């Protein structure tokens, strides 16, 4: 599984699993837990979700 790496230098290391992949305008991708992924979407210009493991495998 992926580790959440979307914390900032002034935050303690997150121990939750990264289940949401976020990409920014430069194309850099990072995995984060839902809480940190939402923070990235709010603070990183042009950030968007490219993959959400919580929704993979759902049948409609």
PLY file of the C-alpha trace (Angstrom):
ply
format ascii 1.0
element vertex 60
property float x
property float y
property float z
element edge 59
property int vertex1
property int vertex2
end_header
0.00 0.00 0.00
1.00 3.61 -0.45
1.98 5.80 2.47
0.50 9.28 2.89
3.21 11.75 1.87
1.11 14.91 1.59
2.09 16.36 4.97
4.12 19.56 5.15
7.41 20.14 6.93
5.66 21.67 9.96
3.40 18.64 10.45
4.29 15.28 11.96
4.64 12.37 9.57
1.23 10.89 8.71
0.87 7.21 9.50
-2.36 6.70 7.53
-2.49 4.87 4.21
-2.44 6.96 1.06
-5.55 6.01 -0.90
-5.99 9.18 -2.98
-3.51 10.15 -5.70
-3.27 13.89 -6.39
-1.51 15.59 -9.31
-0.51 19.26 -9.56
-0.08 21.56 -12.58
3.55 20.46 -13.05
2.48 16.81 -13.30
3.94 15.72 -9.98
1.85 13.04 -8.30
1.61 12.10 -4.64
-0.45 9.69 -2.56
-2.30 10.93 0.49
-4.83 9.94 3.08
-8.27 11.51 2.50
-7.61 14.33 5.01
-4.30 15.40 3.50
-5.57 14.94 -0.07
-8.38 17.42 0.63
-5.88 19.88 2.10
-3.72 19.54 -1.03
-6.73 20.20 -3.27
-7.44 23.37 -1.32
-3.88 24.70 -1.15
-2.02 23.52 -4.27
-2.88 25.49 -7.39
-4.47 23.27 -10.03
-4.35 20.12 -7.89
-6.81 17.40 -8.81
-7.53 13.79 -7.91
-6.35 11.27 -10.50
-7.02 8.06 -8.60
-9.07 7.11 -5.57
-8.55 3.57 -4.31
-11.65 3.82 -2.15
-13.79 3.90 -5.29
-11.96 1.31 -7.37
-13.88 -1.90 -7.66
-17.27 -0.29 -7.09
-19.94 -1.58 -9.41
-22.74 0.61 -10.61
0 1
1 2
2 3
3 4
4 5
5 6
6 7
7 8
8 9
9 10
10 11
11 12
12 13
13 14
14 15
15 16
16 17
17 18
18 19
19 20
20 21
21 22
22 23
23 24
24 25
25 26
26 27
27 28
28 29
29 30
30 31
31 32
32 33
33 34
34 35
35 36
36 37
37 38
38 39
39 40
40 41
41 42
42 43
43 44
44 45
45 46
46 47
47 48
48 49
49 50
50 51
51 52
52 53
53 54
54 55
55 56
56 57
57 58
58 59
